[in-house]
Amino acid sequence: MKYNNRKISIVIPVLNEEKCLAQVLRHLKSNTTTSQVLEIMCIDGGSSDRTVEIAKQEGATVIFSQRGRAKQMNRGAQEAKGDILYFLHADTYPPKGFDHLILKAVAEENQAGCFRMKFDSKHPMLRFFGWLTRINHTLCRGGDQSLFIEKSVFENTKGFNEKYFIYEDTEFIQRLYAETKFKVLPNYVVTSARKYRDKGWFKVQFHFGMIHLKNYLGAGPEELYRYYQKNILT
């Protein structure tokens, strides 16, 4: 299957990620198996630690943006030179050959998609939620699974809604399900369970579930963020 003319831009929104960024950037370089990854972009929302320095040391392109993951990812997409965008969190590790798998999926006319996900934890609750990511339904989607999308489709769907300070990935993916052929690849990304370790397994999952429910019942982005601030950030 030929896709030699397609190029991937990896877009990573970052904010004070000095503890994990170098490892993720090195992982990307060592697990790329084609010459089609054009650039790795770190979109910084105003880090006060060594995030920007580390990104540059590891060969990533640094773009500065207003804070807010939706704004940062839109900024990255705007600057990206590739015709396929791959959005990745700074604590998430794609599988070996992720670039080949994305290129193959797009060549098979999947305009957008993601990978299945595992947490870096053996906690039974997190293993169960990781298992659910194999189901191709919006209820089982989230930004930790990463997201690939043709740049033209991203532009036509207006990208991430910048009114959302959280839940921006899920809101966008819900629109993509309605407007594109969305593919869940059978390979796994591995993402950090650090928030669960720091805040408590049950607490974090309960409140994320409440955020999903509030969104389903019609809550807007400001209400979702207020709930997140009150119950997860504190």
N, C-alpha and C positions, 0 to 999 in steps of 0.2 A: 504494500500500500504506500503510495507516494504522498509525502507532505513536506518535501524539501523546501518549499517556498514559504512555509509557515514559520513564524517566529513568536516566541513566548517572552513576555515581560512579567517577571515576578514582582508583586507589589506587597510590601510588608509594612503596615502601619506600626509605628513604634512610639513609645513614651516611657522613658526610664527603664529600659530593658537591658541594662548592662550585664545582668547576671546570666542571661540566656542567649543573647543575640549572637555572640561569636560562634557558639556551638551550632545554632541553626544555620547560619551562613556557611559554615564549613560542611555541615551535613548536606546542604543543597549542592555544593560544588562536587562533593564526593559521590553523590547519588544521581547526578545528571548523566544520562547515557547517550545523548545526541548533541549535535552542535547547534540546536535550534533555540536554546535559551539565550536570548539577546542581551538581557540585563537583569540584575537583581536590584530592586529599588527599595530603600528604606525611607518611608515618609514620616518625618519627625514632627511631632506635635508640640515641641517645646521642652525637650528633655533637659533635666538639670544634672544628670549624671554623665557617664562616659559613653552613652549610647551612640552619639554621632561619631565620636572618635573611633570606636570599635567598628562601626559600619564601614568607615573609610579605610581602616586598616585591613579589613577583610575583603576589600575590593567592591563593595556595594556603592551604588549611586545614592547620594543623600539628597532628598528634596524636603524643603521646609514648608510647613502647612499650619493653618490654624488648628487648634486642638479639637479633637472629636474624630472618632474612627471613620465615620461616614465622610467627613470633609477630607480627611487624610487619604482615604482610598480613592475618592473622586479626583483629588489632586494628582495622585499617582497615575490614575488612568489617563488623565489629561496629558501628562508628560510622557507616557509610555510610547515607545517606538514599535513595539511588537503588535501583531494583529490578533494575538491571543493573550488575554490577561489572566494571571494566576494570583489570586488574593490568598495570602497566607498569614496566620498569626505568628508572632515572634516566638511562641513557645510550642509550636506544632512542627512535627517532623514528617515530611512526605515519604512514601515508599521508594525503594530503589527503582530507578527508571521512570519516575513520575512524569517526566517530560515526554517520554515516548508514549506513555499511557494516555496522556492528555491529547497529544497530537493524533493518535490513533482514534480516540473518541470523537474528536472534531472532524476528522476525515470521514467518519461514519455518520456524519450529519447530525451530531449532537452539538447544539449551539452553546450549551452550558451544562455544568455538572460539578460533582464533587467526589470525594473518596469516602469510604466507610471510615469509622474512627474508633480508636482504642485510647483509653487513658493509660498513663504510666503508673498504674496502680492495680492491685489485685482485689481491691475492695469489691465485694459482690454487687453492691448497688451500681457502682460505676461500670463494672463489667456488663451488667444488664443493659444500662443505657447505651453503652458502646455497641452491644449486639443489635439494638433497635435501629442503628444507623444504616443497616442493610436494607431497610424498608423504604421504598421510593414514594414517600409521602411527605408533605410539608411539615407535619407534626414531628417528623424525625430528622429535620434539618437544622443546621446551625453553623455559625462561622468557624468553629473549631475544626470542621471537616474540610476546610479550605474550599475554594470556589474557582473554577476555570470558566471563562466565557469569551466568546469572540468579541473583539473590541467594537466592531460595528453594531453588534447586538446590545452591548453595554450602552453605547451612545444612543441607540434608538429607544431603549427603555429608561433613559434618563439617569441611570446609575443609582447610587445609594441616596436615600432620602436624608438630607442633612438636618432635618428636624429631629432625627433620632440620635440620642447620645448613647443609648443602648438599643439592642434589638434590631439594629440597622441591617445586619446580615439576614436575619429571618424575614424581615419585611421585604427586602429586595428579592430574596429567593421565592417568596410567595408570589410575587409578580412574575418572576421568571417561569414558574410552573404554569401560569396562565397563558404565557405568551411564547414559550419556546419548548423544544424537546429537551428535557432535563435528564441527564444520565448520572446514576450513582455507580461509580466504578467499584469493582469487588475488592480492590486492594485497600490497605488501611494506612491512614496517617496516625501517628501517635502524638497525643497532646498532653500537656501537663495538667495534673490534678492539683496544682498549687493552691488555687482558691479554695478547694474543698478541704485541703489540709489546714490552711490558715484559718478558715472561718467555721469549719465543721461540716461534715458530710451531709447530715440530714438538713441542717439549716439552709445551706446553699441550694440543695436540690428542691426543697420545699418552696423557697422563695422564687426560684427560677420557674417552677411550675405555676406559681401564682401570677408571675409576669405573663406567661403564655396564656393563662386563663383570662387575665385582664385584657390582653390584646384581643382575644377571641370575642370578648364581650363588648369591645368597641373603645377601650381606653386609648387615648392619644399618646404621642411620644413624651410629652411633658409629665403626664401622670405615671407612665411607666418608669421614667427616670427618677421621679420623686420616690416611688416605691423602692427602687433599687438603692438609692442613696440611704434611705431610712433603714432598710432591712439587711442589706448585704455590705455596703461600704462601711457602715459604722460597726 
